[in-house]
């Protein structure tokens, strides 16, 4: 296989593991020093930080990446993914609106660097204001307020 094909396969396996909630499968595809650029948040480094992030996400959200498109350069060291995240907000996350099982659908873009057949960087972008509108405290999310 070519480096490009290898990169595409690695990124597709990463999102397949995400959809299966196979956190160890995701972590196995990352370098030990993986850099994770969190949307509108800090940059974290290392598998342990990524593991902690996954545990926090698992406690608060249930998500699926659908309509996945993955692109990679010929060298196989950079990739991009575009998908739609379909999620459910399960438990209130610090500083965010109260969780009441709200559902949301968001377009997401991700940029990844690969090294030695593993993912060395994950940078995700989505519209946090759109997410807040979908789960926030407004009548569309509260049947009692929409009457």
Secondary structure by P-SEA (a helix, b strand, c coil): ccaaaaaaaaaaaaaaaaaacaaaaaaaacccbbbbbcccbbbbbcaaaaaaaaaaaaacccccccbbbbbbccccccbbbbbbbbbbbccccccccccccccbbbbbbbbbbbccccccbbbbbccaaaaaaaccccccccccccc
